[in-house]
Amino acid sequence: MSGAGRSAGPALAVALIAWQRRHGRHDLPWVGSRDPYRVWLSEIMLQQTQVATVLAYYERFLQRFPDVAALAAARQDEVLALWSGLGYYSRARNLHRCAQVVVREHGGRFPASSAALATLPGIGRSTAAAIAAFCFGERCAILDGNVKRVLTRALGFGDDLAESRHERALWQQAEALLPERDIEAYTQGLMDLGASLCRARRPACDACPLAGACVARAQGRPEAYPVKTRKLRRGRREHVLLWLTLGDSLWLVQRPQTGVWAGLWTLPEFDSDEALAALAAGWPGQGRPLPAVLHALTHFDWTLRPLHWPLPARLGAEPRRRVEAALPAGRWASRADALAMGLPAPIRRLLEAGPPG
């Protein structure tokens, strides 16, 4: 541990715990809970997602799946439907798998140690430590994005976290800083400080309980931390979406269980206008292009160009059979039923707006 880390250790924990008890986020529904299911659910939802967005999803999820047994017994479609719009859908699939493992292999009870929790699907080291600290009082360190920002600034930890050896070194410092008591308040305090005062941009250093000992503040450059040089190269994709309707029904396909939007229901996707035109040759009715939808994902920007194609309401059995035979495997669903399914956010917004008049 660095000299700065050794000297900051006890004072940092004392200041942080006192601040959390006075100014922490005590109004969040999962704060103070010792129910591993509720803490686990909040931790997974909060990955890559703002608290304000998570709150409504969290309450709806608990109403439908009040405990791990209810979640384990659900169909994946039900889970994805409740997750629809929250993004990063692998979290929902892992959440479902994890619940099934907890029920099948642990009798419906979450393991009580961070080491055992980290073996479950979708639970990484930091999430496992949060559950163990909040629910079982284990003295263990967390290191999510907010906590990395707080600790690298407080300690002046300037090594590049894109390198795994430096990430391991920060883990060691985080563990060395752990207080002997009040691990719950300390852990929550780190999270709360990173989410409120110690922001990525324009941190409120003057109000921070760690201001007196913060190396980054003393240097006058808190926004220089944390250091992570590796940048993702963003790609671009463009596809045509077929919004095929027959009366109040539309044709939906389920995406594969791997890749983007895995397991979700969506409109059939084509690489080009020509590919769609070849498929639809001879179909009754006519397609009408709609405004393109621009959707940003983690690794690429996606341009989706919907084509609305209303089939005649009184389509005969044989023409309908020919259309369905040409389509990718899927199913007809009413608009109301479709909106109750697991849909990607841009598809949900498109369907909610309804087809053009």
Buried (B, 14 or more C-beta within 10 A) or exposed (E): BBEBBEEBBEEBBBBBBBBBEEBBBEEBEBBEBEBBBBBBBBBBBBBEBEEEBBBEBBEEBBEEBEBBBBBBEBEBBBBBBBBBBBBBBEBBBBBBBBBBBBBEEEEBEBBBEBEBBBEBBBBBBBBBBBBBBBBBBBBBBBBBEBBBBBBBBBBBBBBEBEBEEBBEBBBEBBBEBBBEEBBBBBBBBBBBBBBBBBBEEEBEBEEBBBBEBBBBBEEEEBEEBBBBEEEEEEEEBEBBBBBBBBEEBBBBBBBEEEEBBBBBBBBBBBEEEEEBEEBBEEBBBEBEEBEEBEBEBEEBEBEBBBBBBBBEEEBEEEBBEEBBEEBEEBBBBEBEBBBBBBBBBBBBEBBEEEBEE
